[in-house]
Amino acid sequence: MKHEIKIIKKEESADTLSHMTLVTPGDEKKEIISEKVCGYLYVKREFQCVDKFVVVIIDGEPYTLKAGDRLVFSARQNDEAAIFCMGDGAMSLLCTYYNEDEAKLSTAETEIEEMLKASAPETANEPQAAAATASENAHSASFSSDLKLAYKIAFTQFRGSTLIVRSLREVWYDRALQHGIDRVQKAYIPYIIIIIGLMVIGFSGAGKIPNNTLFAIMGGWVIAALVIIVPLIFYAALPKPVAPHIKRIDSLSEDERRLYEEDLRENKRVNKIIKRYKMPDRDRVKNGRR
């Protein structure tokens, strides 16, 4: 889905300035440009998901909004954090600029409710059963998106994957996501499950069924484990939602860029080999200890 921002309504008074937009983020993380308005110290931003689901990322912290969910935060204009969004749905974004007196927002709060109702789909005015259905659909879409990414991650954890899947060269997995991947790989969970399954099939079928059939069952088990079980293990270990943890390299923040460059300098395979074959006596001689 293409990233779009459409202005719905804009109102201005002596005390406040409010404008509302409809945002359809899409699958890739997009930055919401914070407009600076002279004459006002503070800005209040109110996000409301009006269709499916969206993920709002404020200062690196992701917030998943389902249809009907609302997220509100206020900050000084000069101190406002970077804001990104992504997701298959749509949301309304109401920005209210004001000065120190919060009481001046009373009129704006009434306008907020009217503007949000006008931008929400008709199903928002239906009974609670319709709202429950919309929430269930949003949860299903989020689960489907996370599971799809878990499959992609599970099938690309091999040496040379970036040569085959070129899109991997353009993204970086943040530390939380990489930690989830390492939890599965370092424990050798996929290999253990496959081996245990083969042993059970072999011991239970030996001498009872023909060898050709037994080997076919073993092959079917390996395929089922790789296609179904292993991706589900990755799905359980990864932080959710998964998408905000996969970041495009060309849109990293300064802190994320620093961590990304640290990961580039660190070669885990080389460090593992050095640690395994490290010779303490030789190291002490080099350091002048003997």
C-alpha beads as a LAMMPS data file, in Angstrom:
LAMMPS data file: protein, C-alpha beads

290 atoms
289 bonds

1 atom types
1 bond types

-500.0 500.0 xlo xhi
-500.0 500.0 ylo yhi
-500.0 500.0 zlo zhi

Masses

1 110.0

Atoms # bond

1 1 1 0.000 0.000 0.000
2 1 1 1.337 3.408 -0.880
3 1 1 2.145 5.844 1.940
4 1 1 -0.380 8.669 1.815
5 1 1 -1.220 11.632 4.054
6 1 1 -4.451 13.440 3.316
7 1 1 -5.545 16.607 5.107
8 1 1 -9.128 16.274 6.379
9 1 1 -9.703 19.414 8.423
10 1 1 -7.818 22.435 9.718
11 1 1 -9.015 24.961 12.307
12 1 1 -7.307 27.924 13.958
13 1 1 -8.203 30.186 16.853
14 1 1 -6.369 32.707 18.995
15 1 1 -5.370 30.021 21.514
16 1 1 -4.925 26.823 19.512
17 1 1 -4.284 25.496 16.035
18 1 1 -5.641 22.083 15.041
19 1 1 -5.372 20.105 11.856
20 1 1 -6.231 16.518 11.075
21 1 1 -4.826 14.130 8.466
22 1 1 -5.622 10.605 7.313
23 1 1 -2.514 8.407 7.057
24 1 1 -2.205 5.081 5.178
25 1 1 1.348 3.920 5.981
26 1 1 1.926 0.727 3.943
27 1 1 4.287 -2.192 4.564
28 1 1 7.506 -0.152 4.896
29 1 1 8.344 2.129 7.809
30 1 1 7.656 5.763 6.945
31 1 1 8.532 8.868 8.915
32 1 1 5.820 11.316 9.906
33 1 1 7.348 14.732 9.380
34 1 1 6.650 16.947 12.375
35 1 1 5.477 20.362 11.186
36 1 1 6.780 23.227 13.302
37 1 1 4.261 25.992 13.932
38 1 1 5.449 29.360 15.203
39 1 1 3.669 30.934 18.162
40 1 1 2.936 27.710 20.056
41 1 1 5.153 25.962 22.607
42 1 1 3.476 22.558 22.750
43 1 1 1.904 20.067 20.373
44 1 1 -0.543 17.307 21.186
45 1 1 -0.691 14.421 18.704
46 1 1 -3.587 11.993 18.725
47 1 1 -3.474 8.840 16.617
48 1 1 -6.580 6.714 16.071
49 1 1 -6.620 3.560 13.959
50 1 1 -9.700 3.550 11.733
51 1 1 -9.036 0.417 9.646
52 1 1 -7.157 -2.886 10.200
53 1 1 -3.993 -2.097 12.194
54 1 1 -1.058 0.309 12.230
55 1 1 2.208 0.479 14.190
56 1 1 3.289 3.895 15.496
57 1 1 6.954 4.135 16.503
58 1 1 7.823 7.022 18.833
59 1 1 11.483 7.468 19.773
60 1 1 12.143 3.820 18.868
61 1 1 9.233 2.441 20.948
62 1 1 6.559 0.643 18.843
63 1 1 2.830 0.905 19.651
64 1 1 0.418 -1.391 17.791
65 1 1 -3.024 0.105 17.242
66 1 1 -6.021 -1.931 16.165
67 1 1 -9.218 -0.503 14.707
68 1 1 -10.693 1.834 17.327
69 1 1 -7.498 2.140 19.411
70 1 1 -6.190 5.604 20.243
71 1 1 -2.735 6.877 21.200
72 1 1 -2.207 10.407 22.571
73 1 1 0.981 12.184 23.610
74 1 1 2.092 15.776 24.139
75 1 1 5.512 17.390 23.960
76 1 1 7.276 20.677 23.423
77 1 1 7.705 21.294 19.724
78 1 1 11.483 21.545 20.003
79 1 1 11.774 18.354 22.105
80 1 1 9.500 16.087 20.082
81 1 1 10.894 12.631 19.255
82 1 1 11.086 11.083 15.788
83 1 1 7.805 9.429 14.740
84 1 1 7.431 6.598 12.243
85 1 1 4.474 4.470 11.195
86 1 1 3.737 1.349 9.200
87 1 1 0.941 -1.196 8.729
88 1 1 -1.772 -2.356 6.370
89 1 1 -4.496 -0.138 7.801
90 1 1 -5.263 3.564 8.100
91 1 1 -5.260 6.045 10.953
92 1 1 -6.288 9.602 11.652
93 1 1 -3.704 11.986 13.102
94 1 1 -4.913 15.081 14.913
95 1 1 -2.308 17.712 15.822
96 1 1 -3.257 20.450 18.266
97 1 1 -0.754 23.247 18.894
98 1 1 -1.140 25.261 22.091
99 1 1 0.693 27.192 24.789
100 1 1 1.082 26.465 28.496
101 1 1 -2.564 26.726 29.545
102 1 1 -4.058 23.236 29.113
103 1 1 -7.532 24.629 29.838
104 1 1 -7.518 26.254 26.417
105 1 1 -7.789 22.798 24.910
106 1 1 -11.361 22.259 26.152
107 1 1 -12.872 23.537 22.904
108 1 1 -10.327 21.595 20.871
109 1 1 -11.218 18.367 22.722
110 1 1 -14.822 18.645 21.521
111 1 1 -13.611 19.234 17.975
112 1 1 -11.324 16.198 18.304
113 1 1 -14.244 13.892 19.003
114 1 1 -16.251 15.259 16.073
115 1 1 -13.326 15.038 13.666
116 1 1 -12.425 11.493 14.698
117 1 1 -16.029 10.347 14.322
118 1 1 -16.174 11.930 10.869
119 1 1 -12.991 10.132 9.748
120 1 1 -13.859 6.719 11.237
121 1 1 -15.618 4.077 9.115
122 1 1 -19.368 3.552 9.525
123 1 1 -18.783 0.325 11.411
124 1 1 -17.531 2.406 14.356
125 1 1 -21.152 3.433 15.059
126 1 1 -22.464 -0.107 14.908
127 1 1 -23.022 -2.347 17.956
128 1 1 -20.186 -3.865 19.962
129 1 1 -20.311 -7.043 17.911
130 1 1 -19.056 -5.105 14.879
131 1 1 -16.249 -3.580 16.930
132 1 1 -15.240 -7.026 18.168
133 1 1 -15.173 -8.290 14.580
134 1 1 -12.953 -5.398 13.492
135 1 1 -10.600 -6.044 16.408
136 1 1 -10.431 -9.740 15.526
137 1 1 -9.660 -8.912 11.898
138 1 1 -6.863 -6.540 12.950
139 1 1 -5.362 -9.205 15.227
140 1 1 -5.556 -11.735 12.404
141 1 1 -3.794 -9.332 10.016
142 1 1 -1.055 -8.672 12.583
143 1 1 -0.562 -12.417 13.179
144 1 1 -0.422 -13.059 9.434
145 1 1 2.190 -10.327 8.924
146 1 1 4.354 -11.558 11.823
147 1 1 4.124 -15.180 10.657
148 1 1 5.104 -14.222 7.119
149 1 1 8.186 -12.392 8.387
150 1 1 9.042 -15.325 10.690
151 1 1 9.021 -17.638 7.659
152 1 1 11.302 -15.286 5.755
153 1 1 13.727 -15.032 8.664
154 1 1 13.736 -18.802 9.253
155 1 1 14.484 -19.574 5.593
156 1 1 17.307 -17.032 5.268
157 1 1 19.473 -18.072 8.226
158 1 1 22.254 -19.591 6.148
159 1 1 25.601 -18.425 4.839
160 1 1 25.278 -16.538 1.572
161 1 1 21.581 -15.728 2.020
162 1 1 22.246 -12.092 1.065
163 1 1 23.528 -13.264 -2.321
164 1 1 20.252 -15.042 -3.054
165 1 1 17.782 -12.683 -1.346
166 1 1 19.011 -9.243 -2.359
167 1 1 16.454 -7.405 -0.229
168 1 1 18.384 -8.549 2.865
169 1 1 21.202 -6.194 1.880
170 1 1 18.901 -3.199 2.379
171 1 1 17.660 -3.992 5.896
172 1 1 19.116 -4.411 9.374
173 1 1 17.719 -6.541 12.193
174 1 1 17.850 -4.596 15.445
175 1 1 19.311 -6.060 18.633
176 1 1 15.958 -7.303 19.997
177 1 1 15.185 -9.212 16.802
178 1 1 18.712 -10.595 16.529
179 1 1 18.491 -11.760 20.141
180 1 1 15.346 -13.743 19.306
181 1 1 17.062 -15.333 16.294
182 1 1 20.141 -16.208 18.377
183 1 1 17.958 -17.861 21.028
184 1 1 16.780 -20.371 18.443
185 1 1 20.087 -20.870 16.642
186 1 1 22.454 -21.065 19.612
187 1 1 20.293 -23.724 21.258
188 1 1 20.267 -25.738 17.985
189 1 1 16.531 -26.175 18.477
190 1 1 15.667 -26.885 14.800
191 1 1 18.384 -29.543 14.496
192 1 1 17.417 -31.181 17.788
193 1 1 13.751 -31.397 16.787
194 1 1 14.576 -32.888 13.392
195 1 1 16.989 -35.446 14.875
196 1 1 14.600 -36.491 17.650
197 1 1 11.813 -36.938 15.103
198 1 1 14.034 -39.076 12.872
199 1 1 15.098 -41.220 15.838
200 1 1 11.492 -41.797 16.932
201 1 1 10.430 -42.728 13.383
202 1 1 13.461 -44.958 12.906
203 1 1 13.120 -46.879 16.188
204 1 1 9.347 -47.249 15.953
205 1 1 9.346 -48.315 12.290
206 1 1 12.448 -50.493 12.109
207 1 1 11.512 -54.053 11.147
208 1 1 7.821 -53.206 11.050
209 1 1 7.506 -51.368 7.719
210 1 1 9.525 -51.629 4.490
211 1 1 12.700 -49.576 4.323
212 1 1 11.479 -47.562 1.311
213 1 1 8.358 -46.536 3.213
214 1 1 10.386 -45.764 6.320
215 1 1 12.771 -43.509 4.397
216 1 1 9.804 -41.757 2.760
217 1 1 8.275 -41.075 6.180
218 1 1 11.602 -39.722 7.423
219 1 1 11.872 -37.457 4.405
220 1 1 8.323 -36.231 4.969
221 1 1 9.158 -35.472 8.592
222 1 1 12.210 -33.420 7.622
223 1 1 10.178 -31.422 5.093
224 1 1 7.336 -30.857 7.580
225 1 1 9.791 -29.750 10.270
226 1 1 11.530 -27.280 7.941
227 1 1 8.332 -25.869 6.424
228 1 1 6.025 -25.788 9.457
229 1 1 7.673 -26.448 12.822
230 1 1 10.912 -24.456 12.494
231 1 1 9.210 -21.221 11.297
232 1 1 6.717 -21.515 14.169
233 1 1 9.634 -21.818 16.615
234 1 1 11.138 -18.630 15.170
235 1 1 7.720 -16.955 15.403
236 1 1 7.503 -17.818 19.119
237 1 1 11.020 -16.512 19.820
238 1 1 10.829 -13.232 17.876
239 1 1 9.577 -9.954 19.424
240 1 1 6.165 -8.918 18.171
241 1 1 5.198 -7.070 16.151
242 1 1 8.165 -8.171 14.047
243 1 1 8.062 -5.510 11.338
244 1 1 9.246 -2.526 13.456
245 1 1 12.435 -4.452 14.298
246 1 1 13.381 -4.769 10.612
247 1 1 14.813 -1.413 9.637
248 1 1 15.916 -0.059 6.287
249 1 1 19.605 0.837 6.366
250 1 1 19.075 4.119 4.534
251 1 1 16.614 5.372 7.190
252 1 1 18.409 4.438 10.416
253 1 1 18.629 6.927 13.253
254 1 1 22.024 7.960 14.652
255 1 1 21.876 5.404 17.481
256 1 1 20.693 2.657 15.148
257 1 1 23.441 3.533 12.667
258 1 1 26.057 3.187 15.415
259 1 1 24.745 -0.268 16.398
260 1 1 24.574 -1.291 12.744
261 1 1 28.214 -0.326 12.185
262 1 1 29.213 -2.228 15.329
263 1 1 27.508 -5.327 13.931
264 1 1 29.392 -4.904 10.665
265 1 1 32.732 -4.757 12.483
266 1 1 31.916 -7.836 14.523
267 1 1 32.433 -11.097 12.640
268 1 1 30.828 -13.715 14.866
269 1 1 32.163 -16.713 12.976
270 1 1 35.764 -15.459 13.114
271 1 1 35.473 -14.609 16.813
272 1 1 34.082 -18.062 17.517
273 1 1 37.006 -19.755 15.754
274 1 1 39.569 -17.540 17.523
275 1 1 38.019 -18.276 20.902
276 1 1 37.950 -22.019 20.223
277 1 1 41.575 -22.284 19.106
278 1 1 43.068 -19.608 21.361
279 1 1 46.382 -20.730 22.911
280 1 1 46.851 -19.164 26.381
281 1 1 50.621 -19.888 26.630
282 1 1 51.340 -18.229 23.302
283 1 1 49.230 -15.216 24.276
284 1 1 51.153 -14.812 27.531
285 1 1 54.465 -14.865 25.636
286 1 1 53.209 -12.183 23.252
287 1 1 52.088 -10.020 26.135
288 1 1 55.496 -10.337 27.832
289 1 1 54.195 -12.372 30.764
290 1 1 56.683 -15.183 30.243

Bonds

1 1 1 2
2 1 2 3
3 1 3 4
4 1 4 5
5 1 5 6
6 1 6 7
7 1 7 8
8 1 8 9
9 1 9 10
10 1 10 11
11 1 11 12
12 1 12 13
13 1 13 14
14 1 14 15
15 1 15 16
16 1 16 17
17 1 17 18
18 1 18 19
19 1 19 20
20 1 20 21
21 1 21 22
22 1 22 23
23 1 23 24
24 1 24 25
25 1 25 26
26 1 26 27
27 1 27 28
28 1 28 29
29 1 29 30
30 1 30 31
31 1 31 32
32 1 32 33
33 1 33 34
34 1 34 35
35 1 35 36
36 1 36 37
37 1 37 38
38 1 38 39
39 1 39 40
40 1 40 41
41 1 41 42
42 1 42 43
43 1 43 44
44 1 44 45
45 1 45 46
46 1 46 47
47 1 47 48
48 1 48 49
49 1 49 50
50 1 50 51
51 1 51 52
52 1 52 53
53 1 53 54
54 1 54 55
55 1 55 56
56 1 56 57
57 1 57 58
58 1 58 59
59 1 59 60
60 1 60 61
61 1 61 62
62 1 62 63
63 1 63 64
64 1 64 65
65 1 65 66
66 1 66 67
67 1 67 68
68 1 68 69
69 1 69 70
70 1 70 71
71 1 71 72
72 1 72 73
73 1 73 74
74 1 74 75
75 1 75 76
76 1 76 77
77 1 77 78
78 1 78 79
79 1 79 80
80 1 80 81
81 1 81 82
82 1 82 83
83 1 83 84
84 1 84 85
85 1 85 86
86 1 86 87
87 1 87 88
88 1 88 89
89 1 89 90
90 1 90 91
91 1 91 92
92 1 92 93
93 1 93 94
94 1 94 95
95 1 95 96
96 1 96 97
97 1 97 98
98 1 98 99
99 1 99 100
100 1 100 101
101 1 101 102
102 1 102 103
103 1 103 104
104 1 104 105
105 1 105 106
106 1 106 107
107 1 107 108
108 1 108 109
109 1 109 110
110 1 110 111
111 1 111 112
112 1 112 113
113 1 113 114
114 1 114 115
115 1 115 116
116 1 116 117
117 1 117 118
118 1 118 119
119 1 119 120
120 1 120 121
121 1 121 122
122 1 122 123
123 1 123 124
124 1 124 125
125 1 125 126
126 1 126 127
127 1 127 128
128 1 128 129
129 1 129 130
130 1 130 131
131 1 131 132
132 1 132 133
133 1 133 134
134 1 134 135
135 1 135 136
136 1 136 137
137 1 137 138
138 1 138 139
139 1 139 140
140 1 140 141
141 1 141 142
142 1 142 143
143 1 143 144
144 1 144 145
145 1 145 146
146 1 146 147
147 1 147 148
148 1 148 149
149 1 149 150
150 1 150 151
151 1 151 152
152 1 152 153
153 1 153 154
154 1 154 155
155 1 155 156
156 1 156 157
157 1 157 158
158 1 158 159
159 1 159 160
160 1 160 161
161 1 161 162
162 1 162 163
163 1 163 164
164 1 164 165
165 1 165 166
166 1 166 167
167 1 167 168
168 1 168 169
169 1 169 170
170 1 170 171
171 1 171 172
172 1 172 173
173 1 173 174
174 1 174 175
175 1 175 176
176 1 176 177
177 1 177 178
178 1 178 179
179 1 179 180
180 1 180 181
181 1 181 182
182 1 182 183
183 1 183 184
184 1 184 185
185 1 185 186
186 1 186 187
187 1 187 188
188 1 188 189
189 1 189 190
190 1 190 191
191 1 191 192
192 1 192 193
193 1 193 194
194 1 194 195
195 1 195 196
196 1 196 197
197 1 197 198
198 1 198 199
199 1 199 200
200 1 200 201
201 1 201 202
202 1 202 203
203 1 203 204
204 1 204 205
205 1 205 206
206 1 206 207
207 1 207 208
208 1 208 209
209 1 209 210
210 1 210 211
211 1 211 212
212 1 212 213
213 1 213 214
214 1 214 215
215 1 215 216
216 1 216 217
217 1 217 218
218 1 218 219
219 1 219 220
220 1 220 221
221 1 221 222
222 1 222 223
223 1 223 224
224 1 224 225
225 1 225 226
226 1 226 227
227 1 227 228
228 1 228 229
229 1 229 230
230 1 230 231
231 1 231 232
232 1 232 233
233 1 233 234
234 1 234 235
235 1 235 236
236 1 236 237
237 1 237 238
238 1 238 239
239 1 239 240
240 1 240 241
241 1 241 242
242 1 242 243
243 1 243 244
244 1 244 245
245 1 245 246
246 1 246 247
247 1 247 248
248 1 248 249
249 1 249 250
250 1 250 251
251 1 251 252
252 1 252 253
253 1 253 254
254 1 254 255
255 1 255 256
256 1 256 257
257 1 257 258
258 1 258 259
259 1 259 260
260 1 260 261
261 1 261 262
262 1 262 263
263 1 263 264
264 1 264 265
265 1 265 266
266 1 266 267
267 1 267 268
268 1 268 269
269 1 269 270
270 1 270 271
271 1 271 272
272 1 272 273
273 1 273 274
274 1 274 275
275 1 275 276
276 1 276 277
277 1 277 278
278 1 278 279
279 1 279 280
280 1 280 281
281 1 281 282
282 1 282 283
283 1 283 284
284 1 284 285
285 1 285 286
286 1 286 287
287 1 287 288
288 1 288 289
289 1 289 290
